[in-house]
């Protein structure tokens, strides 16, 4: 754990500062540590920071003390802290508007695996649902995706155990601090997951699972995944919340059809009926929709403009190397303030070097 980790975590403990506020602060200042070194007057010049928030940052001794305690607990537990500006932080979570800025993680988790699939469903899984979960995970083997779920009874735990049996990495997203495995009966499965996967949570140590945390947890399950597969679901439940969130994040959703007379099939059937999910008849449906069978196309060459400034070259090279990026990501990766970056991007767009996309995202135009 580093000194910057201390300040990053302390930010999240300051009253009145949420994830979006933290992203704005980092974009303007550059690092968490620098934020704590600013005077109240300078802090108030940052959009959205008022007198009260500035005072909370300047007098944040309690937040820093709590952050220090949390880092000690995490280190003793063999966990790590990931901040959204870290290279190892899941890039897929940076793409969603309400993604967390901090994750506690334990295990050997390939967060940024080339392919990730969430498998979710009812807690009252049938033999049909269990069998289909096992067969799907087995069929996914050639593509080696990270399998994401929520460790709940039913489909979730079968997705994790099937992944372990087939030696696919699997991640459980928790609705509590990492020391509270919920349900406790699944603790033995979690221990097996640490060698090829693990657990992660946005909640610090000492936070017990609560009803309201599970829907929030589901947004991370959806955000971490390229696609969400709903195996079995009633008309209401967490799996459908995850599917709705996935749709809002422009992730693909698949639903397994079932008996129209069975309550545990109605959720999936309604998703398919309402065009909120692709019908899942086998892994070939996922491969086709996700374009996993497409050959890699060689990138065109790209020549930086001769008269570009150092900042312009930095932005264009980043977009060329890493593909399309959001405005916030560009800001913290280049360490260019948002107001300066916005005018720079507009200039490059007018000159035909890049294209703006929906959601304040940008990509280079190949020459």
C-alpha positions as CSV (number, residue, x, y, z in Angstrom):
1,X,0.0,0.0,0.0
2,X,1.3,3.5,-0.9
3,X,0.9,7.0,0.6
4,X,-1.3,7.8,-2.4
5,X,-3.6,4.9,-1.5
6,X,-4.1,6.5,1.9
7,X,-5.3,9.7,0.4
8,X,-7.4,8.0,-2.2
9,X,-9.2,6.0,0.4
10,X,-9.6,9.0,2.7
11,X,-11.4,10.9,0.0
12,X,-14.2,8.3,0.0
13,X,-14.6,8.8,3.8
14,X,-15.1,12.5,3.7
15,X,-18.8,13.4,4.3
16,X,-20.5,14.9,1.2
17,X,-18.0,13.6,-1.3
18,X,-19.3,10.8,-3.6
19,X,-17.7,8.9,-6.4
20,X,-18.5,11.6,-9.0
21,X,-17.1,14.4,-6.9
22,X,-13.9,12.4,-6.4
23,X,-13.5,12.0,-10.2
24,X,-14.0,15.7,-10.7
25,X,-11.4,16.5,-8.0
26,X,-8.8,14.1,-9.5
27,X,-9.4,15.5,-13.0
28,X,-8.7,19.0,-11.9
29,X,-5.9,18.4,-9.4
30,X,-4.1,15.3,-10.7
31,X,-3.8,13.1,-7.6
32,X,-5.5,12.4,-4.3
33,X,-2.5,13.6,-2.3
34,X,-2.5,17.0,-4.0
35,X,-6.2,17.5,-3.2
36,X,-5.4,17.3,0.6
37,X,-2.5,19.9,0.2
38,X,-4.8,22.6,-1.3
39,X,-6.1,25.5,0.7
40,X,-9.8,26.0,1.2
41,X,-9.8,28.9,-1.3
42,X,-8.2,26.9,-4.1
43,X,-10.5,24.0,-3.5
44,X,-13.5,26.2,-3.9
45,X,-12.4,27.2,-7.4
46,X,-13.0,23.6,-8.5
47,X,-16.6,23.2,-9.9
48,X,-18.9,21.6,-7.4
49,X,-16.7,22.3,-4.4
50,X,-18.4,24.7,-1.9
51,X,-17.3,26.1,1.4
52,X,-18.6,23.1,3.4
53,X,-16.9,20.5,1.2
54,X,-13.6,22.4,1.1
55,X,-13.7,22.6,4.9
56,X,-14.3,18.9,5.2
57,X,-11.2,18.2,3.0
58,X,-9.0,20.6,4.8
59,X,-10.0,19.2,8.2
60,X,-10.0,15.5,7.2
61,X,-8.0,14.0,10.0
62,X,-10.7,11.5,10.9
63,X,-11.0,10.4,7.3
64,X,-7.2,9.9,7.1
65,X,-7.2,8.0,10.3
66,X,-10.0,5.7,9.1
67,X,-8.2,5.2,5.8
68,X,-5.0,4.2,7.6
69,X,-6.9,1.6,9.7
70,X,-8.5,0.2,6.5
71,X,-5.2,-0.2,4.7
72,X,-3.8,-2.1,7.7
73,X,-6.8,-4.4,7.7
74,X,-6.5,-5.0,4.0
75,X,-2.8,-5.7,4.1
76,X,-3.3,-8.2,7.0
77,X,-6.0,-9.9,5.0
78,X,-3.8,-10.1,1.9
79,X,-6.2,-7.8,-0.1
80,X,-5.3,-4.9,-2.3
81,X,-6.9,-1.5,-2.9
82,X,-7.6,-0.4,-6.5
83,X,-8.3,3.2,-7.3
84,X,-10.0,4.1,-10.6
85,X,-6.8,5.8,-11.9
86,X,-4.7,2.7,-11.3
87,X,-3.7,0.8,-14.4
88,X,-4.9,-2.5,-12.8
89,X,-8.4,-1.0,-12.1
90,X,-11.0,-2.7,-14.3
91,X,-11.2,-0.5,-17.4
92,X,-14.8,-1.7,-18.0
93,X,-15.9,-0.1,-14.7
94,X,-14.4,3.2,-15.9
95,X,-16.8,3.1,-18.8
96,X,-20.0,3.2,-16.7
97,X,-21.3,6.5,-15.3
98,X,-21.9,5.2,-11.8
99,X,-18.9,3.0,-11.4
100,X,-17.1,2.9,-8.1
101,X,-13.8,4.8,-7.7
102,X,-12.4,2.2,-5.2
103,X,-12.4,-1.6,-5.1
104,X,-11.1,-3.8,-2.4
105,X,-9.9,-7.1,-4.0
106,X,-8.5,-10.4,-2.8
107,X,-7.2,-13.2,-4.9
108,X,-5.6,-13.5,-8.3
109,X,-8.2,-11.7,-10.4
110,X,-7.7,-10.9,-14.1
111,X,-10.0,-7.8,-13.9
112,X,-9.0,-6.7,-17.4
113,X,-9.3,-10.1,-19.1
114,X,-9.9,-9.9,-22.9
115,X,-13.4,-11.4,-22.3
116,X,-15.7,-11.3,-19.3
117,X,-19.1,-12.9,-18.9
118,X,-21.5,-12.5,-16.0
119,X,-23.8,-15.4,-15.2
120,X,-26.7,-14.7,-12.9
121,X,-30.1,-16.1,-12.0
122,X,-32.5,-17.1,-9.4
123,X,-31.6,-18.3,-5.9
124,X,-34.1,-21.2,-6.4
125,X,-32.3,-22.8,-9.3
126,X,-33.8,-25.9,-10.8
127,X,-31.9,-28.9,-12.1
128,X,-32.4,-27.6,-15.6
129,X,-30.9,-24.3,-14.6
130,X,-27.9,-25.9,-12.9
131,X,-27.3,-28.2,-15.9
132,X,-27.5,-25.3,-18.3
133,X,-25.1,-23.3,-16.2
134,X,-22.6,-26.1,-16.1
135,X,-22.8,-26.7,-19.9
136,X,-22.5,-23.0,-20.7
137,X,-19.3,-22.6,-18.6
138,X,-17.9,-25.8,-20.2
139,X,-18.7,-24.5,-23.7
140,X,-17.0,-21.2,-22.9
141,X,-13.6,-22.9,-22.2
142,X,-12.0,-22.2,-25.6
143,X,-12.5,-18.4,-25.1
144,X,-11.2,-18.4,-21.5
145,X,-13.4,-15.6,-20.2
146,X,-13.5,-14.3,-16.6
147,X,-16.8,-15.5,-15.1
148,X,-18.4,-12.9,-12.9
149,X,-21.3,-13.5,-10.4
150,X,-22.5,-12.6,-7.0
151,X,-21.9,-15.7,-4.8
152,X,-25.6,-16.0,-4.0
153,X,-27.5,-19.3,-3.6
154,X,-28.7,-20.9,-6.8
155,X,-27.3,-19.9,-10.2
156,X,-24.6,-17.6,-8.9
157,X,-22.8,-20.3,-6.8
158,X,-23.2,-22.9,-9.6
159,X,-21.5,-20.4,-12.0
160,X,-18.6,-20.1,-9.6
161,X,-18.3,-23.8,-8.9
162,X,-18.6,-24.7,-12.6
163,X,-15.8,-22.3,-13.4
164,X,-13.6,-23.9,-10.7
165,X,-14.3,-27.3,-12.2
166,X,-13.2,-26.1,-15.6
167,X,-10.3,-24.0,-14.4
168,X,-11.8,-20.7,-15.6
169,X,-11.1,-17.6,-13.6
170,X,-14.1,-16.5,-11.6
171,X,-14.9,-13.4,-9.6
172,X,-17.6,-12.9,-6.9
173,X,-18.7,-9.3,-6.3
174,X,-19.6,-8.8,-2.7
175,X,-22.3,-6.6,-1.0
176,X,-20.2,-6.2,2.1
177,X,-16.6,-5.8,3.3
178,X,-14.3,-8.7,2.2
179,X,-14.2,-10.3,5.6
180,X,-18.0,-11.0,5.5
181,X,-18.5,-13.9,3.1
182,X,-22.3,-14.0,2.4
183,X,-23.8,-16.5,2.5
184,X,-21.3,-18.0,5.0
185,X,-22.0,-21.4,3.6
186,X,-20.1,-20.4,0.4
187,X,-16.8,-19.6,2.3
188,X,-15.2,-22.9,1.2
189,X,-15.9,-22.1,-2.5
190,X,-14.3,-18.6,-2.0
191,X,-11.1,-20.2,-0.7
192,X,-10.8,-22.3,-3.8
193,X,-11.4,-19.2,-6.0
194,X,-8.4,-17.2,-4.7
195,X,-5.9,-19.1,-6.9
196,X,-7.7,-18.3,-10.1
197,X,-10.1,-15.4,-9.4
198,X,-11.3,-14.1,-6.1
199,X,-13.6,-11.6,-4.5
200,X,-14.1,-7.8,-4.8
201,X,-16.1,-5.1,-3.1
202,X,-16.6,-1.4,-3.1
203,X,-17.3,-1.6,0.7
204,X,-14.6,-1.3,3.3
205,X,-13.7,-3.7,6.1
206,X,-16.3,-3.8,8.8
207,X,-19.3,-3.3,6.6
208,X,-21.9,-6.1,6.9
209,X,-24.2,-7.1,4.0
210,X,-27.4,-5.1,3.9
211,X,-30.5,-5.5,1.6
212,X,-29.8,-2.1,0.0
213,X,-26.2,-3.1,-0.9
214,X,-27.2,-5.9,-3.3
215,X,-28.8,-3.8,-6.1
216,X,-25.7,-1.5,-5.9
217,X,-23.5,-4.6,-6.1
218,X,-25.3,-5.7,-9.2
219,X,-24.2,-2.6,-11.1
220,X,-20.6,-3.7,-10.6
221,X,-21.4,-7.2,-11.8
222,X,-23.0,-5.7,-15.0
223,X,-20.3,-3.1,-15.4
224,X,-17.4,-5.6,-15.2
225,X,-18.9,-7.8,-17.9
226,X,-18.9,-7.7,-21.7
227,X,-22.2,-9.6,-21.6
228,X,-24.6,-10.7,-18.9
229,X,-26.3,-14.2,-19.1
230,X,-29.5,-14.7,-17.2
231,X,-30.1,-18.4,-16.7
232,X,-33.3,-18.5,-14.7
233,X,-35.3,-15.7,-13.1
234,X,-38.7,-14.9,-11.7
235,X,-40.6,-11.8,-12.7
236,X,-38.8,-9.8,-10.1
237,X,-35.3,-10.2,-8.6
238,X,-31.7,-9.3,-8.6
239,X,-30.9,-11.0,-11.9
240,X,-33.4,-8.8,-13.7
241,X,-31.9,-5.7,-12.0
242,X,-28.5,-6.8,-13.3
243,X,-29.9,-7.3,-16.8
244,X,-31.5,-3.8,-16.8
245,X,-28.3,-2.3,-15.6
246,X,-26.4,-4.1,-18.3
247,X,-28.7,-2.7,-21.0
248,X,-28.2,0.8,-19.6
249,X,-24.5,0.3,-19.9
250,X,-24.8,-0.9,-23.5
251,X,-23.7,-4.4,-22.5
252,X,-25.2,-7.4,-24.3
253,X,-27.7,-9.5,-22.4
254,X,-28.6,-13.1,-23.0
255,X,-31.5,-15.0,-21.5
256,X,-32.1,-18.8,-21.4
257,X,-35.6,-19.7,-22.5
258,X,-37.6,-22.1,-20.2
259,X,-41.0,-23.5,-19.6
260,X,-43.7,-20.8,-20.0
261,X,-45.7,-22.3,-17.1
262,X,-42.8,-22.1,-14.6
263,X,-42.3,-19.0,-12.4
264,X,-38.5,-19.3,-12.6
265,X,-38.7,-18.9,-16.4
266,X,-40.9,-15.9,-16.6
267,X,-38.1,-13.3,-16.0
268,X,-36.0,-14.7,-18.9
269,X,-39.0,-15.0,-21.2
270,X,-40.0,-11.5,-20.5
271,X,-36.5,-10.2,-21.3
272,X,-36.6,-12.0,-24.6
273,X,-40.2,-10.9,-25.4
274,X,-39.4,-7.2,-24.6
275,X,-36.2,-7.3,-26.7
276,X,-34.1,-6.7,-23.7
277,X,-32.1,-9.9,-24.2
278,X,-30.9,-12.2,-26.9
279,X,-32.3,-15.7,-26.7
280,X,-29.6,-18.2,-25.6
281,X,-29.7,-21.6,-27.2
282,X,-26.0,-22.3,-26.9
283,X,-22.6,-20.7,-26.7
284,X,-22.7,-20.1,-30.4
285,X,-25.2,-17.3,-29.8
286,X,-22.7,-15.5,-27.5
287,X,-19.8,-16.1,-29.9
288,X,-21.8,-14.7,-32.8
289,X,-23.3,-11.6,-31.1
290,X,-20.0,-10.8,-29.4
291,X,-18.0,-11.3,-32.6
292,X,-15.6,-13.6,-30.8
293,X,-15.1,-15.5,-34.1
294,X,-13.8,-12.4,-35.9
295,X,-10.2,-12.3,-37.0
296,X,-8.1,-9.4,-35.6
297,X,-7.8,-6.6,-38.2
298,X,-4.4,-5.0,-38.4
299,X,-4.5,-1.4,-37.4
300,X,-3.8,1.3,-40.0
301,X,-0.6,3.3,-39.6
302,X,-1.1,6.7,-37.9
303,X,1.2,9.7,-38.4
304,X,1.1,12.5,-35.8
305,X,0.7,16.0,-37.1
306,X,4.1,17.8,-37.5
307,X,2.9,21.1,-36.0
308,X,1.1,19.6,-33.0
309,X,2.0,20.7,-29.5
310,X,3.3,18.3,-26.9
311,X,-0.1,18.0,-25.3
312,X,-1.8,17.3,-28.6
313,X,0.7,14.7,-29.5
314,X,0.2,13.1,-26.0
315,X,-3.6,12.9,-26.5
316,X,-3.4,11.6,-30.0
317,X,-0.8,9.0,-29.2
318,X,-2.9,7.8,-26.2
319,X,-6.0,7.4,-28.3
320,X,-4.0,5.6,-31.0
321,X,-2.4,3.2,-28.6
322,X,-5.4,2.5,-26.3
323,X,-8.4,3.1,-28.5
324,X,-11.4,5.4,-27.8
325,X,-11.4,7.0,-24.4
326,X,-13.8,9.0,-22.2
327,X,-13.1,12.6,-21.3
328,X,-12.3,11.8,-17.6
329,X,-10.0,9.0,-18.6
330,X,-8.1,11.2,-21.0
331,X,-7.7,13.9,-18.3
332,X,-6.2,11.7,-15.6
333,X,-4.1,9.6,-18.1
334,X,-2.5,12.7,-19.6
335,X,-2.6,14.8,-16.5
336,X,-4.2,17.7,-18.5
337,X,-6.9,19.7,-16.6
338,X,-10.4,19.3,-18.0
339,X,-10.9,22.9,-19.1
340,X,-7.7,22.9,-21.1
341,X,-8.3,19.3,-22.4
342,X,-11.8,20.3,-23.7
343,X,-10.5,23.1,-25.9
344,X,-7.6,20.9,-27.1
345,X,-10.0,18.1,-28.1
346,X,-12.2,20.6,-29.9
347,X,-9.2,22.0,-31.9
348,X,-8.1,18.5,-32.9
349,X,-11.7,17.6,-33.9
350,X,-11.9,20.7,-36.1
351,X,-8.6,19.8,-37.7
352,X,-9.8,16.3,-38.5
353,X,-7.5,14.3,-36.2
354,X,-10.2,12.9,-33.9
355,X,-13.9,12.2,-33.7
356,X,-16.2,12.9,-30.7
357,X,-18.6,10.1,-29.8
358,X,-21.7,9.9,-27.6
359,X,-21.0,10.0,-23.9
360,X,-18.0,12.4,-24.1
361,X,-15.8,9.8,-25.7
362,X,-13.2,10.3,-28.4
363,X,-11.2,8.3,-31.0
364,X,-8.6,9.1,-33.6
365,X,-9.4,9.3,-37.3
366,X,-6.9,7.1,-39.2
367,X,-5.1,9.0,-41.9
